[in-house]
Amino acid sequence: EMTWPDYVISAAEGIQESVSEGEDFWGIPFPPCSVHPNHPLAPLLIEGTACWTCARGSVEPIEIGHLAESINQKS
């Protein structure tokens, strides 16, 4: 039985795959890691919250749906 955060992770994975494998953006990491722009952030469930995470652990998890807010805070 899937929970809402599971559905969010699944949707994020599907969108991420569609974007990165699409003709216009093939091979471009989406969304890019702010520390390692050569790899994408990965959707992961953390303490019941669907988050974007750095595979290397260099970025604090960002709740899916709040990525733009985190980028704007750094500017």
C-alpha positions as CSV (number, residue, x, y, z in Angstrom):
1,E,0.0,0.0,0.0
2,M,1.5,3.3,-1.1
3,T,1.4,6.5,0.9
4,W,1.2,10.0,-0.4
5,P,5.0,10.5,-0.1
6,D,5.5,7.2,-2.1
7,Y,3.4,8.6,-4.9
8,V,5.4,11.9,-4.8
9,I,8.6,9.9,-5.1
10,S,7.2,7.8,-7.9
11,A,6.0,10.9,-9.8
12,A,9.4,12.7,-9.3
13,E,11.2,9.6,-10.7
14,G,9.0,9.5,-13.7
15,I,9.3,13.2,-14.5
16,Q,13.1,13.0,-13.9
17,E,13.4,10.1,-16.3
18,S,11.3,11.7,-18.9
19,V,13.2,15.0,-18.8
20,S,16.7,13.4,-18.8
21,E,15.9,10.9,-21.6
22,G,14.0,13.4,-23.7
23,E,15.4,14.5,-27.0
24,D,16.0,18.1,-25.9
25,F,17.6,17.4,-22.5
26,W,19.2,14.0,-23.0
27,G,22.1,13.6,-20.6
28,I,21.5,16.8,-18.7
29,P,21.0,16.2,-14.9
30,F,17.6,17.2,-13.7
31,P,17.3,18.6,-11.2
32,P,21.1,19.3,-11.0
33,C,22.8,19.1,-7.7
34,S,23.9,22.5,-6.5
35,V,27.2,21.2,-5.3
36,H,27.9,18.6,-8.0
37,P,26.1,19.9,-11.2
38,N,27.2,16.9,-13.2
39,H,24.7,14.6,-11.4
40,P,21.1,15.0,-10.6
41,L,19.5,15.1,-7.2
42,A,17.7,11.9,-6.4
43,P,14.2,11.5,-5.0
44,L,14.3,9.8,-1.6
45,L,11.9,9.3,1.3
46,I,13.4,10.7,4.4
47,E,11.5,10.4,7.7
48,G,8.2,10.2,5.8
49,T,8.9,13.2,3.6
50,A,9.6,13.0,-0.2
51,C,12.9,14.9,-0.7
52,W,15.5,15.7,-3.4
53,T,18.9,14.5,-2.1
54,C,22.5,14.5,-3.2
55,A,23.8,11.0,-3.8
56,R,27.0,12.1,-2.1
57,G,25.2,13.6,0.8
58,S,26.6,17.1,0.2
59,V,23.3,18.9,0.1
60,E,20.7,19.1,2.8
61,P,17.5,17.2,1.7
62,I,15.0,19.5,0.0
63,E,11.3,18.6,0.2
64,I,10.0,17.8,-3.3
65,G,7.9,20.8,-4.3
66,H,10.2,23.3,-2.5
67,L,13.3,23.1,-4.8
68,A,12.8,26.6,-6.3
69,E,12.4,28.1,-2.8
70,S,15.7,26.6,-1.7
71,I,17.5,28.0,-4.8
72,N,16.0,31.5,-4.2
73,Q,17.2,31.4,-0.6
74,K,20.8,31.0,-1.8
75,S,20.6,33.9,-4.2
